[in-house]
Amino acid sequence: MIDILFYIQLASGLTATTYGHGSHNCGDIGKPVPCSIGATTASGEPFDPSLATAAVFAPSVLRMRPHNVLLKIVGPFRCHKIRINDKGNPRYIGRRSYDLTPAAVKKLGGKVSRHWSRGVELCGTV
């Protein structure tokens, strides 16, 4: 049985983007809500762009439980703990890695902007 960890590993090394600026949706694709503070993510946790969290692209039918992982920007960057607690649109499976909150981008060493994108790789799970 394939679980969310498969999609977290599949995303490693692909280009990540940022979300949580109010223009994207959070939660399951069949029941999306605007990504505002307190919105329910696919895992059931409240969305907070000031926390270092991320969404992974996974099938909408796959049950989402949050996972703490170690991620880093591709290159000479350090690994940091990021909580995967949301899912992105499944059309990006294998094409993009993660949607990171602004806090996650900052924690990984990136410059926060709506248009930020970089390769992000998995260092391990916590």
HELIX and SHEET records of a PDB file:
HELIX    1   1 ILE A    4  LEU A   10  1                                   7    
HELIX    2   2 PRO A   90  TYR A   92  5                                   3    
HELIX    3   3 PRO A  102  LEU A  108  1                                   7    
SHEET    1   A 7 THR A  15  THR A  18  0                                        
SHEET    2   A 7 TYR A  98  LEU A 100  1                                        
SHEET    3   A 7 THR A  53  PHE A  57 -1                                        
SHEET    4   A 7 HIS A  80  GLY A  88  1                                        
SHEET    5   A 7 HIS A  67  ILE A  73 -1                                        
SHEET    6   A 7 SER A 117  THR A 125 -1                                        
SHEET    7   A 7 THR A  15  THR A  18 -1                                        
SHEET    1   B 2 ASN A  25  CYS A  26  0                                        
SHEET    2   B 2 VAL A  33  PRO A  34 -1                                        
END                                                                             
